[in-house]
């Protein structure tokens, strides 16, 4: 049996994606909290395993895997059921395109290190920073709403990699008070996902320290 240790931060949306994927595959894993606020991701010990100094990092039988989508892809190959990334070429491209809208075009512009740079180094005030956050989420959600299709989930009849990305981004949107009422399909899909235990157990409130 593969030993899985997930190094993550409870509020990291990239980590949240991986927790969902692990839960969907019903895999047991040990969770190690890495406090981004305390800078633990930049410790010598952590950097020795993850030179990028980000979360999440999944250690599988002693081998470190970084980057959330690479981790999910590895999980899909190592533990094929249920599939999170389709095998067939066109469905696979659709699923990855949806996932990339969040993981490549929304999240990187709004993660903690970028927001710190905007305020600490560029001198943006909180109001301007909030405008920045809202702009990139809204642009991404505009596209994702149009790409959502008619299935229960972004993945169709079953949740997939795109849903693993969407739900944490919806959490972030609400956290930053982004107006999302005009994204009915995304709201419906998010609600359907949150009816599943795999998503509920991965929620930041479910894993944060007491």
N, C-alpha and C positions, 0 to 999 in steps of 0.2 A: 504494500500500500504506500502511495506517495505521501511524503511528509510535506505539508504546505504551511508556510509561515508568511503572513501578509503584514508588511510594514506599511502603515498608512496613518492618515490624520482624519479624525472623525468628520471634519467639515470639508475636506478636499473632495471636489466633485470627481476628479479622476480616480481617487480611491473608492469613492461611492460606486462608480461604475463597476469596479472589479469585485467589490463585495456583492453586488447584485448578481454578477456572472457566477461567482462561486456558489451563491445560494441557489440560483436556478439549476445548477448542476448537482446540487445537494452534496457538496464536498465539505468535509470537515477541515478546518484550518485554524491555526493559532494566529491571533491578531496581536501585533506589537504597535502601540501608539507612538508615533513620531511627531512631536509637537513642532509645528511650523512656527508658531508664535515664539517659542523658546529657542528656535534655531537648531533643533536637534538634527535636522537633515544635513547640516553642514559640519557635523562632528567628524573627526578623523575616522572613527570606527565605522560610521555610516558611509562616508565617502569611499572607504576601502572596498565596499561592496557595490556602491552605486556612485560612479564618478560624477554623474550629473547632479546629484544631491537633491533629487526630487522624490516625492511620493506619487504613486505607490511603488513598492518593490515586492515582488513575490519570490520567495526562496523555496524552490522545489527540490527536495532531496539534496540540499546544500548548494544548488545552482541558482544564482540570482537572475531574475527577469525583471526588466524595467519597462516603463511606458505602458499606460493602461491598455491601449488597443493591442499592443504586442502581447501583453499578458492574456487578454481575452482570446486572441488568436491561438496562443499556445494551449490555453485551456480547451478550446474547441478541438484541437488536434489530439491532445493527450486524453481528453474525456469527451468523446464525440456526442454523447447524448445528454440532454437535448441540444440540438444544433443551434448555435447563436449566429453563425455566419453561413449562409447557404452555400452549397457546393456548386450549383449550376451558375454558369458565367453571368447571365444577366441579373438574376435575383441577387447574386453576390455583389455585383456592381451597385445595384440600387441600395442595398442594405449599407454598404460601406459609404456611399455618397451621403446618405442620411446621417450616419454616424460622424462623418467628417465635418458636416456643417457645424455640429456642436464641438467636436474635439479639436478641429483645426481652425475654425473661423470665429467661433464665439469664445470658448473657454480660454485660449491662450492670451487674448487681449484683456481678460478680466480676472486673471488669477492673482494671487496675493502679491507675488514679487513685482508684477506690473503695476498694481495699484499702489504699492509702496513707492515705486520709482516715480510715479506721477505726482505724488504728494511730497515725498522727501527730496527728490532731486529736481523735479520740474516746477515745484511750488504750486501745484493746482490745489484750490480749496475744495472742501467737501462737496459743495454744490456742483462744481465743474466735474469733479471725479464721478459723481452720480450720473451726470449727463453722459459721460464716457461709457460707463457701465451699461446704461439703458440703450444707448445707440447700437452697440454691437449685439446685444441680446435681441433687440427688436429686428435688426436686419437679418439675423440668422433665423429667427422665428418666422419672419415673413416668408422666407424660402421654405422652411421645414413644414409650415402649414400647407403650402401648395404641394409639397412632395408627400404628404401624409397618406394618401390613398384612402380606401374605405374599410380596411380591416380593423379588428378590435385593437390591434397594436401596430406600431410602425413596422414590425416584423410580419404583419399579416394576422393569421389566426393564432400565432404563438409569439411571445416576446423574443426579441433578438438583440443583436449588438446595438442597433439604433435606439431601442428602448432603454438599454443600459446607459446610454449617453443622455437621452432626453430627460429622464426622471431627475437626475441630479441637477440638470440645467434649469428645470422647472422649479426645483427647490431654491436654487440661486436667484432666479427671477423674483420669486415671492420674497425672499430674504432682502433683496435690494429694492423692493416695492416697484418693480417694473409692471406697467399695465399690460395684462395678458388676456383681458376679456375678449378681445377680437381674434383670439386663436382657439376657436371652439374645438377643432379636431385635436389639437395638442392637449387641451384640457381634458377631453374625453379619454384620450389614450393614457395620459398620466393617471387619471382616476382608475382606469381599468388595471393598470400596472399595480397601483397601490392596494388593490383588492387581493393581490397575491402575497403570500407570506415572504417569498424570496425578496421582494422589494421592501416590505415593511421592516424586516429584520436588518436590512442594509442601511436604513435611514439614519442620518447623523444622530438624531435623538435616541435611537435604539442602541447605539454603540459608544456614545460619549461617556467619559468617566463620571461617576456620581459626584 
